[in-house]
């Protein structure tokens, strides 16, 4: 759950409100608590029984043939089992409009009900014309709602409704083709693809002559053309082996082919092998950079830094995450203040001011021996007509997504993304800083609808694009830093799919990702996990329920965190015989209030977490989600260790003490809190 940039938040809110037609206030309710808050927010706490509430009577002027969308924004860090929407019909009875799940959301998310396909129309003008919401979830569940309203559908909603079934069938067929291609047995293999300073050396075996086909980054492997012009003709020796050198760059194809895949085809235009990405680099490639390590895992998500005496450095940190908005650094058209920059024969435009800001932050972190993990994000920002601001936004991304998966569907989008990756990796691979060691892609990909949107996709199709993004990042970074790694970002969900469309089961994501990566040439990827407590509002992680200590657990939280390294220690996930690296790249412990008791609960959560992870050697880092509270932007959550006014919480002192002699002082507090009923 990265910090939502204010400009993006404002834009999304403006877009949501632009289509608003008829506001709906809340009315009678039962078995729940409704508490109005500033800015039109409604805090809801479910009780025992059948929690539900009505809207007030719908204002005059409502036309059910025109205002066919009932929508609101929700902040639901625990989600709901379901929401049942009912409406009044002419007879006075209530009819069910839709039953839907409400996905857990760690930021404000739009929820929309389509009333355009109802068999019986709402009774507009009826003196008791109300809408009714039944909220099904665990008693005590808290959520926030705002902006309940009726409006006309947007152009995107009309388009999606008209084409939904056909589009989904096409996506399912494409996903099946991806898996069929990966799992097919072929007679030939490409064993290694070695990228040197000027040459690419390939080795493999084939039962006979073959044609070597290069596949550019924008093309999925299963859609490449086996009849395309060959980069080389392969003639194996008597044992069927071959070795071939190719130039990295050729006059006919200016882009660097270091990030291409390669595949063997026969003379009839049939594939003889699966595709193979680069498998090794050097020794003349890259820079002589040391491999970084740290004596302990304590880290934090850092804000922009501009001075060496910032109080964050008092915490004794050795790890940090930094959010990188890729489109804030590079664009494909000129703009005031952006400087021209050449990459592979094309002029791009870089934001030198933003780059220098990151340079300063990264240099200060390096000076304090802090290992940096950069979270790469593509904002899904839109023009007033709904079209994306940037060519990096995937064309199938929906407006509801805060961030998009990168657009790797066309040559321009892929070149744009490669240029941005090259700009960052070249600039931030310096021995004494600035340096990024770990590249996290992108954010909580199992919650794609919110954080890495590509539309509603089958898992295989979604992961094919995501894996190409991870490959391009890994292979670009390795051209400069021989130790750079990429990490897959995931939430605390595990074997249970969270509600809503555009979500995936984390365990299945890892299983499919590992299979797809291994088939086309494995690389050193790791896992960036977010083991928040089961309920983000409740810091008492040691009491977490609804989980187990095996691989079938619905969730992985601080209480059963050992499940994750145990799962990744299976040989099928190893890289070169070693378990995958793990970063706990975002989590925190809420203080429901700023009372002393709640601050002690946050301290207990922090101490408990470090007790849990210290024996788990493949967990390299624990990044506290945030430095300071932002309750207005995070639905009332207070996950920081200082308040929004800058006052230090007790959690500040506890986090500072972890790993020092003072930790025992907070051990006692934690033990006292955890003994409480």
C-alpha positions as CSV (number, residue, x, y, z in Angstrom):
1,X,0.0,0.0,0.0
2,X,2.3,2.8,-1.1
3,X,1.6,6.4,-0.3
4,X,-0.9,7.8,-2.8
5,X,0.6,10.9,-4.4
6,X,-1.6,13.9,-3.7
7,X,-1.8,15.0,-7.3
8,X,-3.0,11.5,-8.4
9,X,-5.4,11.3,-5.5
10,X,-6.9,14.7,-6.4
11,X,-7.2,13.7,-10.0
12,X,-8.9,10.4,-9.3
13,X,-11.3,12.1,-6.9
14,X,-12.1,14.8,-9.4
15,X,-12.8,12.2,-12.1
16,X,-15.1,10.2,-9.8
17,X,-17.1,13.3,-8.8
18,X,-17.3,14.7,-12.3
19,X,-20.0,12.1,-13.3
20,X,-21.9,12.5,-10.0
21,X,-25.6,13.4,-10.5
22,X,-27.7,12.6,-7.5
23,X,-26.1,12.4,-4.0
24,X,-27.6,9.9,-1.5
25,X,-27.3,10.5,2.2
26,X,-27.7,7.7,4.7
27,X,-30.9,6.9,6.5
28,X,-32.1,4.3,9.0
29,X,-29.8,1.5,10.0
30,X,-29.6,-1.6,12.2
31,X,-27.0,-3.9,13.7
32,X,-24.2,-1.5,12.9
33,X,-22.8,1.8,14.0
34,X,-22.7,4.7,11.6
35,X,-20.5,7.6,12.5
36,X,-20.3,10.7,10.2
37,X,-16.7,12.0,9.9
38,X,-15.3,15.1,8.2
39,X,-15.2,15.4,4.4
40,X,-18.4,13.4,4.0
41,X,-16.9,10.1,5.3
42,X,-19.2,7.6,7.0
43,X,-17.4,5.2,9.4
44,X,-19.2,1.9,9.7
45,X,-18.7,-0.8,12.3
46,X,-20.6,-4.1,11.9
47,X,-22.5,-5.6,14.8
48,X,-24.1,-8.9,15.6
49,X,-27.2,-9.9,13.6
50,X,-27.9,-8.6,10.1
51,X,-26.1,-5.3,9.6
52,X,-27.8,-3.0,7.1
53,X,-28.6,0.6,6.3
54,X,-31.0,2.5,4.1
55,X,-30.3,5.6,2.1
56,X,-32.5,8.6,2.7
57,X,-35.3,9.0,0.2
58,X,-33.9,9.5,-3.2
59,X,-34.2,13.1,-4.3
60,X,-36.7,14.1,-7.0
61,X,-35.3,14.1,-10.5
62,X,-33.9,10.6,-10.4
63,X,-34.3,8.9,-13.8
64,X,-33.6,5.2,-13.6
65,X,-33.0,5.0,-17.3
66,X,-30.3,7.7,-17.2
67,X,-28.7,7.4,-13.8
68,X,-27.9,3.6,-14.0
69,X,-24.9,3.4,-11.8
70,X,-25.0,3.5,-8.0
71,X,-21.5,4.1,-6.7
72,X,-19.5,5.1,-3.7
73,X,-15.9,5.0,-2.5
74,X,-14.9,2.4,0.1
75,X,-11.9,2.0,2.4
76,X,-12.3,-1.5,3.7
77,X,-9.0,-2.9,5.0
78,X,-10.7,-6.2,6.0
79,X,-13.1,-6.4,3.1
80,X,-16.6,-7.8,3.4
81,X,-18.0,-11.2,2.5
82,X,-20.7,-9.6,0.4
83,X,-22.8,-6.5,-0.1
84,X,-26.5,-6.9,-1.1
85,X,-28.0,-3.9,-2.8
86,X,-31.8,-3.7,-2.8
87,X,-34.2,-1.1,-4.2
88,X,-37.8,0.0,-4.0
89,X,-40.1,-1.0,-6.8
90,X,-43.5,0.4,-7.8
91,X,-45.5,-2.1,-5.7
92,X,-43.6,-0.9,-2.6
93,X,-41.7,-4.1,-2.2
94,X,-37.9,-4.4,-2.2
95,X,-36.0,-6.1,-5.1
96,X,-32.4,-7.3,-5.1
97,X,-30.3,-5.4,-7.6
98,X,-27.0,-7.1,-7.1
99,X,-25.0,-9.2,-4.7
100,X,-21.3,-8.7,-4.8
101,X,-18.2,-9.2,-2.8
102,X,-16.3,-6.1,-1.5
103,X,-12.6,-6.6,-1.9
104,X,-10.4,-5.6,1.0
105,X,-8.9,-2.2,0.1
106,X,-6.1,-0.4,1.7
107,X,-6.9,2.9,0.1
108,X,-10.1,4.6,-1.2
109,X,-11.6,2.5,-4.0
110,X,-14.6,3.1,-6.1
111,X,-17.5,0.5,-5.9
112,X,-20.1,0.6,-8.6
113,X,-23.4,-1.3,-9.1
114,X,-24.8,-1.5,-12.6
115,X,-28.6,-0.8,-12.5
116,X,-28.9,-0.7,-16.3
117,X,-29.8,-4.4,-16.7
118,X,-32.5,-4.6,-14.1
119,X,-35.7,-6.4,-15.2
120,X,-37.8,-4.3,-12.9
121,X,-37.0,-0.6,-12.7
122,X,-36.6,1.3,-9.4
123,X,-39.7,3.3,-8.5
124,X,-38.5,6.8,-9.2
125,X,-40.8,9.3,-7.5
126,X,-42.1,6.8,-4.9
127,X,-42.4,8.6,-1.5
128,X,-40.3,5.8,0.0
129,X,-37.8,5.3,-2.9
130,X,-34.7,4.3,-1.0
131,X,-31.8,2.0,-1.6
132,X,-30.8,-0.6,1.0
133,X,-27.4,-2.1,1.7
134,X,-26.9,-5.3,3.6
135,X,-23.3,-5.7,4.8
136,X,-22.2,-9.2,5.4
137,X,-19.0,-9.7,7.4
138,X,-17.5,-10.5,10.7
139,X,-18.9,-8.5,13.7
140,X,-16.5,-5.7,14.6
141,X,-15.4,-5.2,11.0
142,X,-14.7,-1.5,10.3
143,X,-14.9,0.3,6.9
144,X,-15.5,3.8,5.6
145,X,-17.7,5.0,2.9
146,X,-18.1,8.3,1.1
147,X,-19.8,9.8,-1.9
148,X,-22.8,7.5,-2.2
149,X,-24.5,8.7,-5.3
150,X,-26.4,7.8,-8.5
151,X,-24.9,8.8,-11.8
152,X,-24.8,8.1,-15.5
153,X,-22.3,5.4,-16.7
154,X,-19.0,6.6,-18.0
155,X,-17.9,5.9,-21.6
156,X,-15.6,3.2,-20.3
157,X,-18.4,1.5,-18.3
158,X,-20.6,1.5,-21.4
159,X,-17.8,0.0,-23.5
160,X,-17.0,-2.6,-20.9
161,X,-20.6,-3.7,-20.6
162,X,-21.1,-4.0,-24.3
163,X,-18.0,-6.1,-24.9
164,X,-17.6,-8.0,-21.6
165,X,-18.4,-11.6,-22.7
166,X,-16.5,-11.5,-26.0
167,X,-13.4,-9.8,-24.4
168,X,-13.3,-12.3,-21.5
169,X,-13.5,-15.3,-23.9
170,X,-10.6,-13.9,-25.9
171,X,-8.5,-13.4,-22.8
172,X,-9.3,-16.9,-21.6
173,X,-8.2,-18.4,-24.9
174,X,-5.0,-16.4,-24.9
175,X,-4.2,-17.5,-21.4
176,X,-4.7,-21.1,-22.4
177,X,-2.4,-20.6,-25.4
178,X,0.3,-19.1,-23.1
179,X,0.3,-22.2,-20.9
180,X,0.1,-24.7,-23.8
181,X,3.2,-23.1,-25.4
182,X,5.2,-23.1,-22.2
183,X,4.2,-26.7,-21.3
184,X,4.7,-28.3,-24.8
185,X,7.7,-30.6,-25.3
186,X,10.1,-29.5,-28.0
187,X,13.0,-31.4,-29.6
188,X,15.6,-28.6,-29.3
189,X,16.8,-26.4,-26.5
190,X,18.6,-23.1,-26.0
191,X,20.7,-23.8,-22.9
192,X,22.5,-20.5,-22.3
193,X,22.3,-16.9,-23.5
194,X,25.4,-15.1,-22.5
195,X,25.4,-11.3,-22.9
196,X,28.8,-9.7,-23.3
197,X,30.0,-6.2,-24.0
198,X,29.5,-6.6,-27.8
199,X,28.4,-10.1,-28.4
200,X,25.6,-12.4,-27.4
201,X,26.7,-16.1,-27.2
202,X,24.1,-18.8,-27.4
203,X,24.6,-22.5,-26.8
204,X,22.1,-25.4,-27.1
205,X,21.2,-28.5,-29.0
206,X,19.0,-29.4,-31.9
207,X,18.4,-32.6,-33.8
208,X,19.1,-30.9,-37.1
209,X,19.5,-27.5,-38.8
210,X,17.5,-24.7,-37.2
211,X,16.7,-21.0,-37.6
212,X,17.4,-18.6,-34.7
213,X,14.5,-16.2,-34.2
214,X,14.9,-13.1,-32.0
215,X,11.9,-11.9,-30.0
216,X,11.6,-8.3,-29.1
217,X,10.3,-7.2,-25.6
218,X,6.9,-6.2,-26.8
219,X,6.0,-9.6,-28.2
220,X,4.8,-12.4,-25.9
221,X,6.7,-15.7,-26.7
222,X,3.6,-17.6,-27.8
223,X,2.7,-14.8,-30.3
224,X,6.1,-14.6,-31.9
225,X,6.3,-15.6,-35.6
226,X,8.3,-18.8,-36.3
227,X,8.5,-17.8,-39.9
228,X,10.1,-14.4,-39.2
229,X,13.5,-13.5,-40.6
230,X,16.2,-15.5,-38.9
231,X,18.9,-13.8,-36.9
232,X,21.2,-16.8,-37.8
233,X,21.1,-20.3,-39.3
234,X,22.1,-23.1,-36.8
235,X,24.1,-26.1,-38.0
236,X,24.7,-28.4,-35.0
237,X,27.7,-30.7,-34.7
238,X,27.5,-34.5,-34.8
239,X,26.3,-34.6,-31.2
240,X,23.6,-32.1,-32.0
241,X,25.4,-29.3,-30.0
242,X,26.0,-25.7,-31.3
243,X,27.6,-22.5,-30.1
244,X,26.9,-19.2,-31.8
245,X,28.0,-15.5,-31.4
246,X,25.7,-12.7,-32.4
247,X,26.3,-8.9,-32.3
248,X,24.3,-7.2,-29.5
249,X,23.5,-4.4,-31.9
250,X,23.2,-4.6,-35.7
251,X,22.8,-1.9,-38.3
252,X,19.4,-3.2,-39.2
253,X,18.1,-3.4,-35.6
254,X,19.5,-0.4,-33.6
255,X,17.9,-1.4,-30.2
256,X,20.2,-3.4,-27.9
257,X,19.3,-7.1,-28.2
258,X,20.6,-7.8,-24.7
259,X,17.0,-7.8,-23.5
260,X,15.7,-10.0,-26.3
261,X,14.5,-13.6,-26.1
262,X,15.7,-16.2,-28.6
263,X,13.9,-19.3,-30.0
264,X,14.6,-22.1,-32.5
265,X,12.4,-22.8,-35.5
266,X,12.6,-25.2,-38.4
267,X,12.5,-24.4,-42.1
268,X,8.8,-25.0,-42.2
269,X,8.0,-22.3,-39.7
270,X,7.4,-24.6,-36.7
271,X,8.9,-24.0,-33.2
272,X,11.7,-26.4,-32.2
273,X,12.3,-24.9,-28.7
274,X,10.8,-22.7,-26.0
275,X,12.1,-19.1,-25.8
276,X,15.2,-18.4,-23.7
277,X,16.0,-15.1,-22.0
278,X,19.6,-14.0,-21.1
279,X,21.1,-16.4,-18.5
280,X,24.5,-14.8,-17.8
281,X,26.5,-11.5,-18.2
282,X,30.0,-10.4,-18.4
283,X,32.7,-10.3,-17.4
284,X,33.1,-7.1,-19.4
285,X,29.4,-6.1,-18.7
286,X,28.4,-4.0,-15.8
287,X,30.3,-2.3,-13.0
288,X,32.5,-3.7,-10.3
289,X,30.1,-3.2,-7.4
290,X,30.2,-5.1,-4.1
291,X,27.3,-7.3,-3.0
292,X,25.6,-5.5,-0.1
293,X,24.5,-7.2,3.1
294,X,23.3,-5.9,6.4
295,X,23.7,-7.2,10.0
296,X,20.0,-6.9,10.8
297,X,16.7,-6.5,8.9
298,X,15.4,-3.2,10.4
299,X,14.1,-0.9,7.7
300,X,11.4,1.6,6.7
301,X,9.7,3.2,3.8
302,X,11.4,6.6,3.5
303,X,10.0,9.9,2.3
304,X,12.2,12.1,0.1
305,X,15.3,13.1,2.1
306,X,17.4,16.2,1.6
307,X,19.6,16.5,4.7
308,X,22.1,14.3,6.5
309,X,20.8,15.0,10.0
310,X,17.2,13.8,9.3
311,X,15.9,12.1,12.4
312,X,15.2,8.9,10.5
313,X,18.9,8.0,10.7
314,X,18.6,7.9,14.5
315,X,16.6,4.7,14.1
316,X,19.6,2.5,13.2
317,X,18.1,1.5,9.8
318,X,19.9,-0.8,7.4
319,X,17.1,-1.1,4.8
320,X,14.8,1.3,3.0
321,X,12.1,1.3,0.4
322,X,11.6,4.2,-2.0
323,X,8.6,4.7,-4.2
324,X,9.5,5.5,-7.8
325,X,6.7,6.9,-10.1
326,X,8.2,5.9,-13.5
327,X,6.1,8.4,-15.5
328,X,7.4,11.3,-13.2
329,X,10.9,10.7,-14.5
330,X,10.6,10.2,-18.3
331,X,8.1,11.1,-21.0
332,X,8.0,10.7,-24.7
333,X,7.0,14.2,-25.6
334,X,8.7,17.5,-24.7
335,X,7.4,19.6,-21.7
336,X,8.6,22.7,-19.9
337,X,11.5,21.8,-17.6
338,X,12.1,18.4,-19.1
339,X,15.5,17.8,-20.7
340,X,16.1,15.9,-24.0
341,X,17.8,12.6,-23.5
342,X,18.9,10.1,-26.2
343,X,18.4,6.4,-25.9
344,X,18.9,4.0,-28.8
345,X,18.4,6.5,-31.5
346,X,15.3,8.2,-30.1
347,X,14.9,11.4,-28.1
348,X,13.1,11.1,-24.8
349,X,12.5,13.7,-22.1
350,X,13.7,13.3,-18.5
351,X,12.6,15.2,-15.4
352,X,16.1,16.2,-14.1
353,X,14.6,17.9,-11.0
354,X,12.8,14.7,-10.0
355,X,15.8,12.6,-10.7
356,X,18.1,14.8,-8.7
357,X,15.6,14.6,-5.8
358,X,15.9,10.8,-5.9
359,X,19.7,11.1,-6.3
360,X,19.9,13.0,-3.0
361,X,17.7,10.5,-1.1
362,X,19.6,7.5,-2.4
363,X,23.0,9.1,-1.8
364,X,22.1,9.9,1.8
365,X,20.9,6.4,2.3
366,X,24.1,5.0,0.9
367,X,26.1,7.2,3.2
368,X,24.4,5.5,6.1
369,X,25.0,2.0,4.8
370,X,21.3,1.5,4.1
371,X,20.3,-1.0,1.3
372,X,17.7,0.5,-1.0
373,X,14.7,-1.4,-2.5
374,X,12.9,0.7,-5.2
375,X,9.2,0.1,-5.8
376,X,8.4,0.8,-9.5
377,X,4.9,2.2,-10.0
378,X,3.1,3.4,-13.2
379,X,0.4,5.8,-12.2
380,X,-2.9,5.2,-13.9
381,X,-3.6,8.9,-14.3
382,X,-6.1,10.0,-16.9
383,X,-7.2,12.9,-19.1
384,X,-10.7,14.3,-18.5
385,X,-11.9,12.1,-21.3
386,X,-10.6,9.0,-19.6
387,X,-7.6,8.4,-21.8
388,X,-4.2,7.7,-20.1
389,X,-1.8,10.6,-19.6
390,X,1.2,8.3,-20.5
391,X,1.9,5.7,-23.1
392,X,3.2,3.5,-20.3
393,X,-0.3,2.9,-19.0
394,X,-1.5,-0.5,-20.3
395,X,-4.4,-0.1,-22.8
396,X,-6.5,-2.7,-21.0
397,X,-6.1,-1.0,-17.6
398,X,-9.4,0.2,-16.1
399,X,-9.9,3.6,-14.6
400,X,-10.5,2.1,-11.1
401,X,-6.8,1.1,-10.8
402,X,-4.6,3.5,-8.9
403,X,-1.6,2.1,-10.8
404,X,-1.3,0.2,-14.0
405,X,0.9,-2.6,-15.2
406,X,3.4,-1.3,-17.8
407,X,2.3,-1.1,-21.4
408,X,4.3,-3.8,-23.2
409,X,1.8,-4.4,-26.0
410,X,3.5,-2.3,-28.7
411,X,7.0,-1.4,-29.7
412,X,6.7,2.2,-28.5
413,X,5.4,1.3,-25.0
414,X,8.2,-1.4,-24.6
415,X,10.9,1.0,-25.8
416,X,9.5,3.7,-23.4
417,X,9.7,1.3,-20.5
418,X,13.2,0.0,-21.4
419,X,14.4,3.6,-21.7
420,X,13.1,4.4,-18.2
421,X,14.6,1.3,-16.8
422,X,18.0,2.1,-18.4
423,X,17.9,5.7,-17.2
424,X,17.3,4.5,-13.6
425,X,19.7,1.6,-13.6
426,X,22.6,3.4,-15.1
427,X,22.1,6.4,-12.8
428,X,21.5,4.4,-9.6
429,X,24.2,1.8,-9.8
430,X,27.1,3.7,-8.2
431,X,29.5,2.2,-5.7
432,X,29.2,5.0,-3.2
433,X,25.6,5.9,-4.1
434,X,23.2,6.6,-5.4
435,X,22.4,2.9,-5.6
436,X,19.3,0.7,-5.8
437,X,20.1,-2.9,-5.0
438,X,16.5,-4.4,-5.2
439,X,13.8,-3.6,-7.7
440,X,10.2,-4.3,-6.4
441,X,7.6,-4.8,-9.2
442,X,5.2,-3.3,-8.8
443,X,2.8,-3.3,-5.9
444,X,0.7,-6.0,-4.4
445,X,0.1,-7.8,-7.7
446,X,-2.4,-10.2,-6.3
447,X,-4.7,-7.1,-5.8
448,X,-4.2,-6.1,-9.4
449,X,-7.5,-4.2,-9.7
450,X,-6.1,-1.6,-7.3
451,X,-2.4,-1.6,-7.6
452,X,-1.2,-3.1,-10.9
453,X,-4.3,-2.9,-13.1
454,X,-4.5,-4.6,-16.5
455,X,-8.2,-5.2,-16.5
456,X,-9.9,-8.4,-15.4
457,X,-7.5,-11.0,-16.7
458,X,-6.9,-14.8,-16.3
459,X,-3.9,-15.3,-14.1
460,X,-1.6,-16.7,-16.9
461,X,-2.2,-13.7,-19.2
462,X,-1.7,-11.3,-16.4
463,X,1.5,-13.0,-15.2
464,X,2.9,-13.2,-18.8
465,X,2.9,-9.4,-19.0
466,X,4.1,-9.0,-15.4
467,X,6.9,-11.5,-15.9
468,X,8.1,-9.6,-19.0
469,X,8.2,-6.4,-16.9
470,X,10.2,-8.2,-14.2
471,X,12.6,-9.7,-16.8
472,X,13.2,-6.4,-18.5
473,X,13.9,-4.8,-15.1
474,X,16.2,-7.6,-14.0
475,X,18.2,-7.8,-17.2
476,X,18.5,-4.0,-17.5
477,X,19.7,-3.7,-13.9
478,X,22.2,-6.6,-14.4
479,X,23.8,-4.6,-17.3
480,X,25.1,-2.3,-14.6
481,X,25.0,-4.1,-11.2
482,X,26.0,-7.8,-11.1
483,X,24.1,-8.2,-7.9
484,X,20.8,-6.5,-8.7
485,X,17.6,-8.4,-8.1
486,X,13.9,-8.1,-8.7
487,X,11.1,-8.9,-6.2
488,X,7.5,-9.9,-6.6
489,X,5.2,-7.7,-4.5
490,X,2.3,-9.6,-2.6
491,X,-0.2,-9.0,0.1
492,X,-0.8,-11.1,3.3
493,X,-3.4,-13.1,1.5
494,X,-2.1,-16.6,0.8
495,X,-4.4,-19.6,-0.2
496,X,-7.6,-17.6,-0.1
497,X,-8.6,-15.3,-2.9
498,X,-9.8,-12.0,-1.7
499,X,-13.1,-10.7,-2.9
500,X,-13.7,-8.7,-6.0
501,X,-12.6,-8.9,-9.6
502,X,-8.9,-8.4,-10.5
503,X,-7.6,-10.4,-7.5
504,X,-5.6,-13.6,-7.4
505,X,-4.5,-16.3,-4.9
506,X,-1.0,-15.5,-3.8
507,X,0.2,-19.1,-3.6
508,X,-1.0,-19.7,-7.2
509,X,0.7,-16.5,-8.3
510,X,4.0,-17.8,-7.0
511,X,3.6,-21.3,-8.4
512,X,2.8,-20.0,-11.9
513,X,5.4,-17.3,-11.8
514,X,8.1,-19.8,-10.8
515,X,7.0,-22.2,-13.5
516,X,6.9,-19.6,-16.2
517,X,10.3,-18.2,-15.2
518,X,12.0,-21.6,-15.0
519,X,10.7,-22.7,-18.4
520,X,12.2,-19.7,-20.3
521,X,15.4,-19.5,-18.2
522,X,15.4,-18.8,-14.5
523,X,16.7,-15.6,-12.9
524,X,17.3,-14.3,-9.4
525,X,13.9,-13.1,-8.4
526,X,12.7,-12.9,-4.8
527,X,9.5,-12.1,-2.9
528,X,8.5,-8.8,-1.4
529,X,5.7,-9.7,1.0
530,X,3.4,-7.5,3.1
531,X,2.5,-9.5,6.3
532,X,0.2,-7.0,7.9
533,X,-1.9,-8.3,10.9
534,X,-5.1,-10.1,9.8
535,X,-7.0,-6.9,10.5
536,X,-5.0,-3.8,9.6
537,X,-6.8,-1.8,12.3
538,X,-5.9,-4.3,15.1
539,X,-2.2,-4.3,16.0
540,X,-2.6,-7.5,18.2
541,X,-1.0,-9.8,15.6
542,X,-0.3,-12.5,18.2
543,X,-4.0,-13.0,18.4
544,X,-4.6,-13.3,14.7
545,X,-7.3,-15.8,13.8
546,X,-8.5,-17.5,10.6
547,X,-5.0,-18.8,9.8
548,X,-2.9,-22.0,10.1
549,X,0.7,-22.9,10.1
550,X,0.8,-24.9,6.9
551,X,0.8,-24.1,3.2
552,X,-3.0,-24.1,3.1
553,X,-3.3,-21.1,5.4
554,X,-5.7,-18.4,4.1
555,X,-3.3,-15.7,5.3
556,X,0.3,-15.2,6.3
557,X,0.6,-12.6,9.0
558,X,3.2,-12.0,11.7
559,X,1.8,-14.9,13.7
560,X,2.6,-17.5,11.0
561,X,5.3,-15.7,9.0
562,X,7.5,-18.9,9.1
563,X,5.1,-20.4,6.5
564,X,6.5,-18.1,3.7
565,X,10.2,-19.1,3.9
566,X,9.3,-22.7,4.4
567,X,7.2,-22.6,1.2
568,X,9.9,-21.0,-0.8
569,X,12.5,-23.4,0.5
570,X,11.0,-26.2,-1.7
571,X,13.5,-27.2,-4.5
572,X,11.1,-26.1,-7.2
573,X,11.5,-22.5,-6.0
574,X,15.3,-22.5,-5.6
575,X,17.7,-20.5,-7.7
576,X,21.0,-22.2,-8.3
577,X,20.3,-24.4,-5.3
578,X,19.5,-21.5,-3.0
579,X,16.2,-20.4,-1.5
580,X,14.6,-17.2,-2.8
581,X,15.4,-14.0,-0.9
582,X,12.5,-12.4,1.0
583,X,11.8,-8.8,1.8
584,X,9.0,-7.9,4.1
585,X,8.7,-4.7,2.2
586,X,5.5,-3.2,3.7
587,X,3.7,-3.7,6.9
588,X,2.9,-1.9,10.1
589,X,0.9,-1.9,13.4
590,X,-1.9,0.5,13.8
591,X,-2.6,2.7,16.8
592,X,-6.4,2.8,16.8
593,X,-6.1,5.9,19.0
594,X,-3.2,7.9,20.3
595,X,-3.9,6.7,23.9
596,X,-1.0,5.2,25.9
597,X,-2.7,1.8,25.8
598,X,-2.9,1.7,22.0
599,X,0.7,3.0,21.6
600,X,1.8,0.1,23.8
601,X,-0.1,-2.3,21.5
602,X,1.9,-0.9,18.6
603,X,5.1,-1.5,20.5
604,X,4.1,-5.1,21.3
605,X,3.4,-5.6,17.6
606,X,6.8,-4.4,16.6
607,X,8.6,-6.5,19.2
608,X,6.5,-9.6,18.4
609,X,7.3,-9.2,14.7
610,X,11.1,-9.2,15.3
611,X,10.9,-12.1,17.6
612,X,9.1,-14.0,14.8
613,X,11.5,-13.2,12.0
614,X,14.9,-13.4,13.6
615,X,15.3,-17.2,13.3
616,X,14.2,-17.0,9.6
617,X,17.5,-16.3,7.8
618,X,16.0,-15.9,4.2
619,X,14.0,-12.9,5.4
620,X,16.5,-10.1,4.6
621,X,14.5,-7.0,5.6
622,X,11.6,-5.7,7.5
623,X,10.4,-2.3,6.1
624,X,8.0,-0.5,8.4
625,X,5.2,0.9,6.1
626,X,5.6,4.4,7.1
627,X,7.4,7.0,9.1
628,X,4.5,9.2,10.1
629,X,0.7,8.8,10.4
630,X,-1.5,9.9,7.5
631,X,-5.0,9.0,8.8
632,X,-6.9,11.1,6.4
633,X,-5.3,9.4,3.4
634,X,-5.4,5.9,4.9
635,X,-9.0,5.7,6.1
636,X,-8.2,6.5,9.7
637,X,-5.2,4.1,10.0
638,X,-2.3,5.3,12.1
639,X,0.6,3.0,11.0
640,X,3.4,5.5,11.6
641,X,5.7,5.9,14.5
642,X,5.2,9.6,14.7
643,X,1.9,11.5,14.5
644,X,0.9,13.7,11.6
645,X,2.0,16.7,13.8
646,X,5.5,15.2,14.2
647,X,5.2,14.0,17.8
648,X,7.1,10.8,18.5
649,X,4.9,7.9,19.5
650,X,6.1,5.2,21.9
651,X,6.6,3.1,18.8
652,X,9.4,5.5,17.7
653,X,11.4,4.7,20.8
654,X,10.7,1.0,20.5
655,X,11.7,0.8,16.9
656,X,14.9,2.8,17.7
657,X,15.7,0.3,20.5
658,X,15.2,-2.9,18.4
659,X,18.6,-4.5,17.9
660,X,20.2,-2.5,20.8
661,X,20.6,-3.1,24.5
662,X,17.5,-1.0,25.1
663,X,15.3,-3.5,23.4
664,X,14.8,-5.4,26.7
665,X,13.0,-2.3,28.0
666,X,10.4,-2.7,25.3
667,X,10.4,-6.5,25.6
668,X,8.8,-6.0,29.1
669,X,6.1,-3.8,27.6
670,X,5.4,-6.3,24.9
671,X,5.1,-9.2,27.4
672,X,2.7,-7.2,29.6
673,X,0.5,-6.3,26.6
674,X,0.5,-9.8,25.2
675,X,-0.6,-11.3,28.5
676,X,-3.7,-9.1,28.5
677,X,-6.9,-10.8,27.5
